[in-house]
Amino acid sequence: MPLSEPASPEENAGEYAPTRAGMVATRPGRVNTCDYHFETMQVDLRQSWWIRDVEIPTRLVLAPMAGVSVQAFRRQGRRFGAGLVCSEMVSCAGIEHRNERTLGYLRVAADEHPLAIQIFGSERRAMAEAARMVEAAGADLVDINFGCPVRKVTKTGAGATLLDDPARATAIVESVSNAVDVPVSVKMRRGLRDGSRTCLEVGPQLVQAGAATLTLHPRSAQQMYTGSAEHALTAELVSLVDVPVIASGDVTSRAKAQSVLATTGAAAVMVGRGAQGNPWALRQIVDDGGEPTREEVVAELVLFVRETVRELGERRASGFLKKFYGWYLGRGRFPRPFKQELVVLDSTEEVERRLLAAAPGALPLLERLQEELPSGDEVLLDLPISVYGGG
């Protein structure tokens, strides 16, 4: 795909993120563009950037994760420094058939913008209709999933499978981008099989079809989450497209984030599993923050429990939250048996009481956090109240 010479940073202002690390590093380093080895470069992770007309206030993106990225998780991510947050992937078929639980994913709060809502499917008409509803729900971006490697998704012809069908993939992107006014983003893997370079062939075609940004997780679908993310591929993709690229995979520290940004020229990094039950990881990446105290852990967990119950209802939230107890209380923060105590409790109220008994100093922190939460109205579609109450 032939490209014109890249515009200067001044010409790109307000339109695209920088496409080379030299534009964004706070001090210069030596670049070898053949093998992408750089000297250490300090990258400003608080630098804002743009996806078309949407400003992203930091260079950290919180990944969409199935069974994790509820509204409470996304709002917390914004508080801790994520410039862009993403919903878990939403089935376009579920939206089309007005499935209540699926439509519940379209709940948008005033304090989580900018927000991308991710959709998946294999049929362009249904994807376009889903995109319209996502836009109506208040999303700032429509994100299309071409990366999910899970069998129940790929067997329907959706997710990573579409990388092997570029004609269908580009048709979906074109239909979605024509259906909405907000920017369209695409998240993808390197390809289906180990060693694949499909992303470098398909990526420019997706941009030509209307994608305003691409996120690359440079593992194959076959790898799932094993091995390592090959970010040399990310650097190659950056060189092929004239839209911002988000680098996903193995970003677990501030040093790694700066290294990936400097060596690839990506506009931002995406963090996923490292933030599960650990929002402090986001702050550490953006601001070089420290480890939380036990009181801070308990205060954040109790707030997360309360917000999740408000969103999902007690019945659904009780089961959903069990995995979070281990994530929050692990990493040497609390004894392992304590998590087991919480998992067997019958209600979230009992969980809250037990947590505050274990760290009484958390209560004033919790009260302050609760007071600081904005109380703005959520943007809701005209749907049955049971969608938003866990019923």
C-alpha positions in Angstrom: 0.0 0.0 0.0 1.9 3.1 -1.1 1.9 6.0 1.4 2.7 9.6 1.1 5.5 11.2 3.2 4.3 11.4 6.8 3.2 14.8 8.0 5.1 16.8 10.5 4.0 16.7 14.2 2.5 20.2 13.8 0.5 19.1 10.8 -0.7 16.0 12.6 -1.8 17.9 15.8 -5.4 17.1 16.6 -5.6 14.5 13.9 -3.2 11.6 14.4 -0.8 10.4 17.1 2.9 10.5 16.3 4.0 7.6 14.1 7.6 7.4 15.2 9.1 7.3 18.6 11.4 10.2 17.8 8.4 12.4 17.6 7.3 11.6 21.1 10.3 10.8 23.2 11.3 13.5 25.7 15.0 13.0 24.9 16.5 11.6 21.7 17.9 8.2 21.3 19.8 6.3 18.6 17.4 4.5 16.2 18.2 1.5 14.1 15.1 1.2 11.9 16.2 -2.1 10.5 15.9 -4.1 13.7 14.1 -1.6 15.9 16.7 -1.5 18.7 16.7 1.8 20.5 18.7 3.3 23.3 16.6 4.0 26.4 14.1 6.8 25.7 11.8 8.4 28.2 8.4 8.5 26.7 5.7 10.8 28.2 2.8 8.5 29.0 0.7 11.5 30.0 0.9 12.9 26.5 -2.5 13.1 24.9 -3.2 11.9 21.3 -6.1 11.6 18.9 -8.2 9.0 17.2 -9.6 11.2 14.5 -11.6 13.8 16.5 -11.5 11.9 19.8 -8.8 13.1 22.2 -7.2 10.4 24.4 -5.6 12.0 27.5 -2.9 9.4 28.2 -1.0 6.8 26.1 -2.4 3.9 28.2 -5.5 1.9 27.0 -7.4 -0.5 29.2 -8.1 -3.6 27.2 -11.5 -5.1 26.6 -11.7 -8.4 28.5 -14.6 -10.8 28.5 -16.0 -11.4 32.0 -14.0 -8.5 33.4 -14.6 -5.2 31.7 -17.9 -4.2 33.4 -18.6 -0.5 33.9 -17.2 -0.5 37.4 -13.9 -1.9 36.0 -13.8 0.7 33.3 -14.6 3.7 35.6 -11.9 2.5 38.0 -9.4 2.3 35.1 -10.1 5.9 34.1 -9.5 7.0 37.7 -6.1 5.3 37.7 -4.8 6.7 34.5 -6.2 4.8 31.5 -6.8 7.3 28.7 -9.2 5.1 26.9 -11.3 2.2 28.3 -13.1 -0.5 26.4 -16.1 -2.7 27.1 -15.9 -6.4 26.9 -16.9 -7.7 23.4 -20.6 -7.6 22.7 -22.2 -10.0 20.3 -23.8 -8.3 17.3 -26.3 -11.1 17.2 -27.3 -10.5 20.8 -27.8 -6.8 20.0 -29.8 -7.6 16.9 -32.1 -10.0 18.8 -32.4 -7.6 21.8 -30.9 -10.1 24.2 -31.3 -8.4 27.6 -27.9 -9.4 29.1 -26.2 -8.4 25.9 -27.9 -5.0 25.8 -26.8 -4.5 29.4 -23.3 -4.2 28.1 -24.3 -0.9 26.5 -24.6 0.9 29.8 -22.4 4.0 29.6 -21.5 6.2 32.6 -20.7 9.9 32.4 -17.2 9.5 33.9 -15.8 6.7 31.6 -15.3 8.8 28.4 -13.5 8.3 26.2 -15.0 4.8 25.8 -14.8 2.2 23.1 -17.5 -0.5 23.0 -16.3 -3.6 21.2 -18.6 -5.7 19.0 -18.0 -9.0 17.2 -19.7 -10.9 14.5 -19.2 -12.1 10.9 -22.1 -10.6 9.0 -21.7 -7.0 7.8 -25.4 -6.0 8.1 -25.7 -7.1 11.7 -22.4 -5.5 12.6 -23.5 -2.2 11.1 -26.8 -2.3 13.0 -24.9 -3.2 16.2 -22.6 -0.3 15.6 -25.5 2.1 15.3 -26.8 1.0 18.7 -23.3 1.3 20.3 -23.1 4.9 19.0 -26.6 5.6 20.3 -25.6 4.3 23.7 -22.9 7.0 24.0 -19.7 5.2 22.9 -16.9 7.5 21.6 -15.6 4.7 19.4 -16.9 1.5 17.9 -14.3 -1.3 18.3 -14.4 -4.4 16.1 -12.9 -7.6 17.4 -10.8 -9.5 14.8 -8.5 -10.9 17.5 -10.5 -13.3 19.8 -8.9 -16.8 19.6 -11.6 -18.6 21.7 -13.3 -21.4 19.9 -16.9 -20.4 20.6 -16.2 -17.1 18.8 -14.0 -18.3 15.9 -16.4 -21.2 15.1 -19.0 -18.6 14.1 -16.6 -17.0 11.6 -16.0 -14.1 13.9 -12.9 -13.0 15.9 -9.5 -13.9 14.7 -10.9 -16.2 12.0 -11.7 -13.1 9.9 -8.0 -12.4 9.5 -8.0 -15.3 7.0 -10.9 -13.7 5.1 -9.7 -10.2 4.2 -12.5 -9.6 1.8 -15.1 -10.2 4.5 -13.1 -8.4 7.2 -12.8 -5.2 5.1 -16.5 -5.4 4.1 -17.4 -5.4 7.8 -15.2 -2.5 8.6 -16.5 -0.5 5.6 -20.2 -1.2 6.6 -19.6 -0.3 10.2 -17.7 2.9 9.4 -20.4 4.0 6.9 -23.1 3.3 9.6 -21.7 5.6 12.3 -20.2 9.0 12.8 -17.8 8.0 15.6 -14.4 6.6 14.7 -14.1 2.8 14.1 -11.2 0.9 15.6 -10.1 -2.7 15.0 -8.3 -5.1 17.4 -6.5 -8.0 15.9 -3.9 -10.7 16.4 -0.9 -11.3 14.1 -2.8 -14.1 12.4 -4.2 -17.5 13.1 -1.0 -19.6 13.1 2.4 -19.2 14.7 4.7 -17.1 12.6 1.9 -15.5 10.6 2.4 -12.0 9.2 -1.3 -11.7 8.1 -1.7 -8.6 10.2 0.7 -6.7 7.9 -1.3 -7.6 4.8 -4.8 -7.1 6.3 -4.1 -4.0 8.5 -3.6 -1.5 5.6 -6.7 -2.9 3.9 -8.8 -2.3 7.1 -7.5 1.3 7.2 -8.5 1.8 3.6 -11.9 0.4 4.5 -12.4 3.0 7.2 -10.6 2.0 10.4 -9.4 5.1 12.3 -7.0 3.1 14.5 -5.7 -0.4 14.8 -4.7 -2.4 17.9 -2.3 -5.2 17.4 -1.6 -8.1 19.8 1.3 -9.7 18.0 0.6 -13.3 19.1 -1.1 -15.8 16.9 -4.6 -17.1 17.7 -2.9 -20.5 18.0 -0.6 -19.2 20.8 -3.6 -17.9 22.9 -1.6 -16.2 25.7 1.5 -18.4 25.6 5.0 -17.3 24.5 5.7 -13.7 24.0 4.3 -10.8 22.0 6.5 -10.0 19.0 6.4 -6.2 18.9 8.8 -6.0 15.9 5.6 -6.8 14.0 3.9 -3.8 15.7 6.7 -1.5 14.4 6.2 -2.9 10.9 2.5 -2.2 11.1 3.1 1.3 12.3 5.3 1.9 9.2 2.5 0.7 6.9 -0.5 2.7 8.0 -1.2 6.4 8.5 -3.5 6.0 11.6 -2.5 5.5 15.2 -1.5 1.9 16.2 -2.0 0.6 19.8 0.5 -2.0 21.0 -1.0 -4.8 23.0 0.7 -7.7 24.7 3.2 -8.2 27.6 3.0 -4.6 28.8 3.4 -5.2 32.6 5.5 -2.3 33.8 6.3 1.4 33.1 9.7 0.4 31.7 8.1 -2.1 29.3 5.5 0.4 28.2 8.2 3.0 27.5 10.3 0.5 25.6 7.4 -0.7 23.4 6.4 2.9 22.6 9.9 3.9 21.8 10.8 0.9 19.7 7.6 0.6 17.7 6.4 4.2 17.2 2.9 3.1 18.5 0.6 5.8 19.7 -0.3 3.9 22.9 0.0 0.7 24.8 -2.8 -1.5 25.9 -2.9 -3.3 29.3 -5.2 -6.2 30.1 -4.6 -9.0 32.5 -2.0 -7.0 34.5 -4.8 -4.7 35.7 -7.2 -7.4 36.9 -7.7 -6.6 40.6 -4.7 -4.3 40.3 -5.6 -0.8 39.1 -2.4 0.4 40.7 -0.5 -1.2 37.8 -2.1 1.5 35.6 -0.9 4.3 37.9 2.5 2.8 38.1 2.8 2.7 34.3 1.5 6.2 33.8 3.0 8.0 36.8 5.5 5.6 38.3 3.4 5.2 41.4 4.1 2.9 44.3 2.5 -0.3 45.7 -0.8 0.2 47.6 -1.3 -0.4 51.3 -3.6 -3.1 52.6 -6.1 -0.3 53.5 -6.0 1.1 50.0 -6.6 -2.4 48.6 -9.6 -3.0 50.8 -11.1 0.4 50.1 -10.8 -0.1 46.3 -12.2 -3.6 46.5 -15.2 -2.6 48.6 -15.9 0.3 46.2 -15.6 -2.1 43.3 -18.0 -4.6 45.0 -20.6 -1.9 45.6 -20.4 -0.5 42.1 -20.6 -3.9 40.5 -23.7 -4.8 42.6 -25.3 -1.5 41.6 -24.6 -2.4 37.9 -25.4 -6.1 37.8 -27.6 -6.7 40.9 -26.7 -8.8 43.9 -27.5 -12.2 42.3 -25.2 -11.8 39.3 -22.6 -9.7 41.1 -22.0 -12.3 43.8 -20.8 -14.9 41.3 -19.0 -12.5 39.0 -17.0 -11.0 41.9 -15.5 -14.2 43.2 -12.5 -14.2 40.8 -11.7 -10.6 41.8 -11.1 -11.4 45.4 -8.1 -13.5 44.6 -6.8 -10.9 42.1 -7.1 -8.0 44.6 -5.9 -9.9 47.7 -3.0 -11.8 46.0 0.5 -10.6 45.3 1.3 -11.1 48.9 -1.2 -8.5 50.1 -3.2 -10.8 52.3 -2.9 -14.5 53.4 -4.3 -16.9 50.8 -6.9 -18.4 53.2 -8.5 -15.0 53.5 -9.6 -15.1 49.9 -11.1 -18.5 50.4 -13.1 -17.1 53.3 -14.7 -14.5 51.1 -15.5 -16.8 48.2 -17.8 -19.0 50.4 -19.7 -16.1 52.0 -23.4 -15.8 51.0 -23.7 -12.1 50.2 -21.6 -9.2 49.1 -22.6 -7.4 52.4 -20.9 -10.2 54.3 -17.8 -9.8 52.1 -17.7 -6.1 52.7 -18.0 -6.5 56.5 -15.2 -9.1 56.5 -12.9 -6.9 54.4 -13.4 -3.9 56.6 -12.8 -6.0 59.8 -9.5 -7.1 58.3 -8.4 -3.6 57.5 -10.4 -1.1 59.7 -8.2 1.8 58.4 -9.8 1.3 55.0 -13.1 2.9 56.0 -12.1 6.6 55.9 -10.4 5.9 52.5 -13.5 4.2 51.2 -15.7 7.1 52.4 -13.5 9.6 50.5 -13.5 7.5 47.4 -17.3 7.3 47.5 -17.6 11.0 47.9 -15.2 11.7 45.0 -17.2 9.5 42.6 -19.2 11.7 40.1 -22.9 11.2 40.3 -23.7 12.2 36.7 -26.6 10.3 35.0 -25.8 7.4 32.9 -26.7 7.4 29.2 -29.2 4.6 28.8 -31.0 3.2 25.8 -34.7 2.9 26.0 -34.6 -0.7 27.3 -36.4 -2.7 30.1 -35.0 -1.8 33.5 -34.3 -5.4 34.1 -31.4 -5.1 31.6 -29.6 -2.9 34.1 -30.7 -4.5 37.3 -29.4 -8.0 36.8 -32.7 -9.5 35.9 
